[in-house]
Amino acid sequence: MLTCADWLRVGELVGVQVEGSARRGVSIIRRVARDEQRQYRVGMEVLSHAVTAVGLSRLAGGDTEHAVLLSTKPDSQGEVSVVRRAGRFDPKLGVRLAVGDNAYTLTPSRLIDAGDDFDWASYKITPAD
């Protein structure tokens, strides 16, 4: 039997959905505690309440990698947040973002956080040439 302790660890990225809502979001587990009744309490940092599945590829072309766009629009600095597989963030390499029929260029700004399975990064977004 699989228990919460078998897979639930601090630093894990999890999908979340508020009961009664169709929207899905993403959170990082920040703390896990078990009480006297063997009930688990989980503290999570919500990264986004609404996410979009996107494709990322090198600017020079190549295979498309699946990622999660955490921002519905750029912030005041013209940046968006993206979660992608661990080890994929490179501060020197921009990527092409595909959302539906639209394409954008993402220029790396900073790595916000990283876990065993993910890189959470911020990118400057501009329309693709």
N, C-alpha and C positions, 0 to 999 in steps of 0.2 A: 504494500500500500504506500503510495506516494504522499508524503506529508509536506506541509508548508516549509519546514526546515530543510527539506531535500532540495528545494529550488529557489527559495526566497532568500536573497542575500543583499546586504547593503551594497549599493552601487549598481544594482540590476536595473535595466531599463524595462518598463512595463507599459502595456497599453491599458488605458482606462476609459470607462464610459460611465457617465453619470446616469443613475437609474432614471428611466423615463425620457432620456434624450437619445436622439439618433446620432449625435456627434461623438466622435472618438478622440481621445487625447493621448498624451504621452507623459509619463512621470518617471522619476528616478527614486528608488527606495533609498532613504537616508538613514532610517533606523528600524530595528525589529526588536521587540521585547515580548517575553512570554510571562503571563501572570500565574498565580497560584492554581488557577483552574485549567491551566495549560492552553489558554486562549492567546493567540498571537495578536499583537498590536503593531501596526505598521505605519511609519511616518514617511510620507512621500513628498517630493518636490514636484509640483506640476510644471512641466515645461511648456505645455500648450493644451488648451481645451479643444482645439480643432486642428487637425493635421491633414496634410495632402501627400499622397504617394507621388513621387517624382522619379525621373531618371536622370542620372548624372553620367557624363562622359568626358574624356579628355578633350581639350580644345582642338587638338590635332586629329580627333576622331578616335574610334576604337569602340570597345564593348561598353554597353550601358550598364550601370550599376543602379540598383534600387536604393532609394533613400527616402527620408521623411522630411518634408518642409514644415517647419514649426510656425512660420510666420504667414499670415494671410496677406500682408503687405509690408513693404520695407519700413524700418523704423526711421527716426528723425535723421540718422546718419546715412540712410540709404542702404541699410544692411538687413539681411534675413538670416534666420537660424536654420540649420540643417543637421539632422542626425543621420549618420552613415556608418557603415561597418567599421569596426576597430582597425586602426592603422592606416586608414585611407586619407586622413587629412594631411596635406602637405602645404606648409605656409608659403611655398614658392610657386605652386602650380594652381592656376585657375581651372575651372571646369565649366562645362556647358550644362545648363539645367533645362530639362524639357518638362513642361506642364501642359498637358493636352496638346494643342497645336502651336503653342508659343514656346520660344527658345530664348534663353537669357545667358549671359556670361556672369559667372560668380568668381570674384577675386577674393582670395582668403584674407580675412581680417585677423581672426584669432581662434584658437582652440579654447572653448569654454570649459569643457569637462570631457573625460574619457573613462570608459569602463572596459571590462573584459571583452564586451561585444560591440561597443559603439564609440564613435567620436561625435561630440556635439560641438559644432563650430559656427562661427559667424562669418558671413561673406558679404561683400559689397556686390550689389546686383545692378546690372545694366542690360538693356536689350541686346540680343546677339546681332552681330553684323550680318 
